[in-house]
Structure formats: structure tokens, C-alpha cells
Amino acid sequence: MFGLGVPELLIILAILVLLFGASRLADLGGSMGRGIREFRRGLRDEDAQAGTENKESK
């Protein structure tokens, strides 16, 4: 993974916690999770619409 091992990732995580604080990182992680979930839901909805349009055109 980009030449980063576990010790390097732990150091980066520790620096992020020191810079932003644990609560702010938790909020950021939650926001990113919600964004990814909405993105996936949008893709599923788009695929479903494309599937129904293909069935209607046949």
C-alpha cells in the first residue's frame, strides 16, 4: 500500500490525532462514511433506472 507499513500508518494516525483531536477526526470519519453511502445509493438508483429504460425500449 504505497510502501507504507503498519508502523508508518500508526505514526501518521498519531500525528492526525494531535493536530485535529480525536472528536474532530471521528466527525470527519462519519461524514466521509455518509458521503460514500450516498454515492453508492446514487449509483444503485442510476443502475436501476438504466435497467428499466432498457427493458422499456425492447
C-alpha positions as CSV (number, residue, x, y, z in Angstrom):
1,M,0.0,0.0,0.0
2,F,2.2,2.8,-1.3
3,G,5.2,1.4,0.5
4,L,3.7,2.3,3.9
5,G,3.7,-0.3,6.6
6,V,1.8,-0.6,9.8
7,P,4.3,1.5,11.9
8,E,4.2,4.3,9.4
9,L,0.4,4.4,9.3
10,L,0.3,4.4,13.1
11,I,2.6,7.4,13.2
12,I,0.5,9.2,10.6
13,L,-2.6,8.5,12.6
14,A,-1.0,9.7,15.8
15,I,0.0,13.0,14.1
16,L,-3.5,13.5,12.8
17,V,-4.9,13.0,16.3
18,L,-2.5,15.5,17.7
19,L,-3.3,18.1,15.0
20,F,-7.1,17.7,14.9
21,G,-8.2,16.0,18.0
22,A,-10.0,12.7,18.3
23,S,-13.5,14.0,18.3
24,R,-13.0,16.0,15.1
25,L,-11.5,13.0,13.4
26,A,-14.5,11.0,14.4
27,D,-16.8,13.6,12.9
28,L,-14.8,13.6,9.7
29,G,-14.9,9.8,9.5
30,G,-18.6,9.8,10.0
31,S,-19.1,12.5,7.3
32,M,-17.0,10.5,4.9
33,G,-19.0,7.4,5.6
34,R,-22.3,9.2,5.0
35,G,-20.9,10.6,1.7
36,I,-19.7,7.2,0.5
37,R,-23.1,5.7,1.4
38,E,-25.0,8.4,-0.5
39,F,-22.7,7.9,-3.5
40,R,-23.3,4.2,-3.6
41,R,-27.0,4.7,-3.2
42,G,-26.9,7.1,-6.2
43,L,-25.1,4.6,-8.3
44,R,-27.6,1.9,-7.4
45,D,-30.5,4.2,-8.3
46,E,-28.9,5.1,-11.6
47,D,-28.3,1.4,-12.5
48,A,-31.9,0.7,-11.6
49,Q,-33.2,3.5,-13.9
50,A,-30.9,2.3,-16.7
51,G,-32.2,-1.2,-16.3
52,T,-35.9,-0.2,-16.5
53,E,-35.2,2.1,-19.5
54,N,-33.5,-0.8,-21.4
55,K,-36.5,-3.1,-20.6
56,E,-39.0,-0.5,-21.8
57,S,-37.1,0.1,-25.1
58,K,-37.2,-3.6,-26.1
